[in-house]
Amino acid sequence: MPNWSFEAFKQVILFFMNPSMCHPIEIERKFLLSSDAWREPAAGTGRRISQGYLSADGGRSVRVRIDGTKATLTVKGPRVGISRPELQYLIPLSEGETMLGLCYRPLIEKTRYNVFFEGMKWEIDEFHAENQGLVVAEVELDNVDQVIALPDWVGKEVSDDQRYYNSCLARAPFSTWDA
């Protein structure tokens, strides 16, 4: 067993606690929306996001995202229920833009809004371009058994429907689905 110094241990802990560097596990539920009642509490929170996939296969993905003036590279592992490994790294914006040019098409274009409801942050993604007309709400959980209150504007849960994964929307956009 390695002999860890306090300083080495502290650096490892700080790495995993740094939200701009790494979220080792993502636990997320995803829902369609039943109404536009979310729009009023979300007013003024929208921000445009462009993202693409360098790789997405077998439940694993490597995503590049530009969110305003921030770029990230995210590696996600295969899902087990509603959780999956996720490692996210800030990268220079210019490198993110270059990497986005290498991603397969179409890119995912969306506006993300935030709504806080009963202590939970809900992210509502309104998609554009090839995914125009699709609006989904996501909520990240602390554990898979966490009980949450659902806002009135939340409809059908689609957490287990792969068609709604962003990596799948990049390959089979919403506009190509049968009605």
N, C-alpha and C positions, 0 to 999 in steps of 0.2 A: 504494500500500500504506500502511495506517495506521501512524503512528509510535506504537508501544506503549511506555508507561512500564513499568518493572518492577512498580510497584504495581498498575497496571491488569491486567497479565498475571497477577499473583499472585491477584487477586480472581477472575478467570475460572477459573483452575485450582482454587482453593478451592471455588468453586461446584460444579464438576463432581466434586470429590472428596468433597463433603459427602453422606454416605449418606442423611441425612434429607431431602435436597432432590432429588436427581436420580441416576438410574441410566440413562445414555443408551441402553444396549443390554441387553436381557434375553435370556439364552441358557439355555433350560430344557428338561429332559426330564421326562416325566410317565409314571407307571406305575400299573397296578392292583397290588393286593397279593395274594400267594398264601397268606398266613397271618397270624395275629395275633402272630407272634413279635416284631414291632416294639414291642408295647405295653410290655413290661418295660423296655427301654432308654429309652422315651419317658415313663415314669411321672413325674408332677409337672411336665411341661413344657406341658401343654395350656392353651390360652387361647381364649376364645370370640371369634369374628369375625363381624361382620355387614357385608355389602357389597351394593351395588346399582349399577346402570348407568344413567347419565343418557343415554348414547348407546352403541350397539354396532351398527355397520353397516360392511360392506365390509372386515372384518378390523380395523377401528379401534374403540377403545372409550374411554369416559370413565367411570371407576369411582370411587365413593366408598366408603371402608372405615372402619369403626370397630373398632379392635383395643384393647380395654380402655379406657384413658383417652386414646388417641391416635387422631386422625382424619387420613386422607390422601386426596388427590385424585390420581388416576393417569390419565395419558393414554398409551394404547398404540397403536402403529402396526401396519400389516399384517405378518404373519409371512412370513419367508423361511426355510423349513426350520424349525429350532428357535430362531431368533432373531427379535427384533423390537425396534423403538425403544420405549423406556419412559421416561417422565418422571413422577416422583412428588414430591408436595409435601405437607408437613405443613400442616394447616389447623386453625383453632380447633375444638375438639370440638363446641361449640354449632352452628357452621356446618356441620360434618359431619353432625350429627343432622338439621338442616334439609334439607340436600341429600339425605340418605338418604330423607327423606319425599317427595322429588320423583322418585325413581328408579322405573322400571317394576318391576312385581311378577311373580313372587315375588322377594324378596330372597334372597341366598345366605347361609345360616346354617351355620356350621361351627365345629368345634374344631380348632385347628392344634397339632400336636405336633412337636417337634424330636428328631431322632436323628442322632448323629454316627457315621459309619461310614467307616473308612479315610481320614480327613482331609476328608471331605465332609459338609456339613450337609444332611440330608434333611428336608423338611417334609412331614408326613403330615396330610392334611385329611380329617377325618371329618365328613361332611355331615349336616345335620338338616333337619327340615321336609319340603318337597317333594322334597328330594334325599336323604332318609333311606335308609341302606343303601349309599351310595356312599362308598368310602374310596380315596383316591389318594395317591401319594407323588410329590413333585417334588424335583428337584435342580437348582440353578443352576450353570452352568459358566462358566469363564473364556473358553473359545473353543469353536467348534462341533466341532472335532476332538478335544477332550479325552477321553481314555480314563478311564473310571471303573470301579471294582469295584462290582458289584451285590450288595446284601445278599441272604441266602437268602429273605427275606420279600417280595422284589420279584417281581412276575409280569409279565404282558404289558405291553409298552410301548404307550402310547396318545398319544404326543407329536403324532402327525399326525392324530388322530381328533378333529375339531372338536366332537363331542358332549360331550367332557370339558372343553372350555374353560369357565371359570366364566361368561363372558358368554353362552355357549350354554345352560348349565344354568339361567340365569335366564329364558330364553325357552322352553326345552323341558326341564323338570326330569326328573331320573332316574326319578321315580315314574310318568312318562307313557310311558316307553320300553316297547316290546314285549319280552317275556322272551326 
